Amino acid sequence: MLFLIGTIIALFIVYKQIDSRIAFKFLIGYLFLAIFMVLYIPCITIVNSRRLKWLELKKRLIKFITLLLLFASINYILDWILRPLNVNLIKNISVALGLAFGISFIDVIFLKKGRDLEE
């Protein structure tokens, strides 16, 4: 929630071109928060995934790979139909990777030690 509010405020500052020390410090803080989240979420997901049973982890990995291929294919096809001269494969795969990772592993980030694993 904090990241969402910060994004809205940062977009407002950039859109209105507010040039003050406070706005600059806020944008630098927001940048550090964004970098921290990009590094923190995958690390916590990997650490918490080690607690999962092999069958559950296997199901999630299959779901991840399936969604990655599906999203990458759909994104590539739509780019090829709508903008045939500007197809960017790296962008398509990175968007698909983020979506597939988020859908497959978002609840693993919030696992508590012991209690959530038994359910």
C-alpha positions in Angstrom: 0.0 0.0 0.0 2.9 2.3 0.8 4.4 1.7 -2.6 1.1 2.5 -4.3 0.7 5.8 -2.5 4.3 6.6 -3.2 3.8 5.9 -6.9 0.9 8.2 -7.1 2.7 11.0 -5.3 5.9 10.5 -7.4 3.8 10.6 -10.7 2.1 13.8 -9.5 5.5 15.4 -8.7 7.0 14.4 -12.1 3.8 15.4 -14.0 3.5 18.8 -12.4 7.3 19.3 -12.6 7.6 20.3 -9.0 11.1 21.5 -8.3 11.8 21.7 -4.6 14.2 20.0 -2.2 11.4 18.1 -0.5 10.1 16.7 -3.8 13.6 15.7 -4.8 14.2 14.0 -1.5 10.9 12.2 -1.8 11.7 11.0 -5.3 15.1 9.7 -4.2 13.5 7.9 -1.2 10.9 6.4 -3.6 13.6 5.2 -5.9 15.4 3.4 -3.0 12.1 1.9 -2.0 11.4 0.6 -5.5 14.9 -0.8 -5.8 14.6 -2.5 -2.4 11.3 -4.0 -3.4 12.7 -5.4 -6.7 15.5 -7.1 -4.7 13.5 -8.1 -1.6 10.4 -9.8 -3.1 12.3 -12.4 -5.2 14.7 -13.1 -2.3 11.9 -13.7 0.2 10.0 -15.8 -2.3 13.0 -18.1 -2.8 13.7 -18.3 0.9 10.0 -19.1 1.7 9.8 -21.5 -1.3 12.3 -23.8 0.5 9.7 -24.4 3.2 7.1 -25.8 0.7 6.7 -29.5 0.1 8.2 -30.8 -3.2 4.8 -31.5 -4.7 3.5 -28.0 -4.0 6.7 -26.4 -5.3 6.5 -28.6 -8.5 2.9 -27.5 -9.1 3.8 -23.8 -8.7 6.8 -24.2 -11.0 4.7 -25.9 -13.7 2.1 -23.1 -13.3 4.8 -20.5 -13.5 6.3 -22.0 -16.7 2.9 -22.4 -18.3 1.9 -18.8 -17.5 5.2 -17.5 -18.7 4.9 -19.2 -22.1 1.2 -18.2 -22.4 1.8 -14.5 -21.5 4.9 -14.2 -23.7 3.1 -15.8 -26.6 0.0 -13.6 -26.3 2.1 -10.5 -25.8 4.3 -11.3 -28.8 1.3 -12.1 -31.1 -0.5 -8.9 -30.1 2.6 -6.9 -30.7 3.1 -8.6 -34.1 -0.5 -7.8 -35.0 -0.8 -4.3 -33.7 2.8 -3.0 -34.2 4.6 -5.3 -36.6 7.6 -3.0 -37.0 8.2 -2.4 -33.2 8.1 -5.9 -31.7 10.4 -5.9 -28.6 11.0 -9.5 -27.5 12.9 -8.5 -24.3 10.1 -6.3 -23.2 7.5 -9.0 -23.9 9.4 -11.6 -22.0 10.1 -9.4 -19.0 6.4 -8.4 -18.7 5.4 -12.1 -19.0 8.0 -13.1 -16.4 6.8 -10.5 -13.9 3.1 -11.5 -14.4 3.8 -15.2 -14.2 6.0 -14.9 -11.1 3.5 -12.7 -9.4 0.5 -14.9 -10.1 2.4 -18.2 -9.2 4.3 -17.1 -6.1 2.6 -14.0 -4.5 1.3 -16.0 -1.5 4.7 -17.5 -0.8 6.0 -14.1 0.2 3.6 -14.0 3.2 4.1 -17.6 4.5 4.6 -17.7 8.3 6.9 -20.2 9.8 5.1 -23.5 10.6 1.4 -22.3 10.7 0.7 -21.7 7.0 2.6 -24.7 5.8 0.3 -27.2 7.7 -2.9 -25.9 6.1 
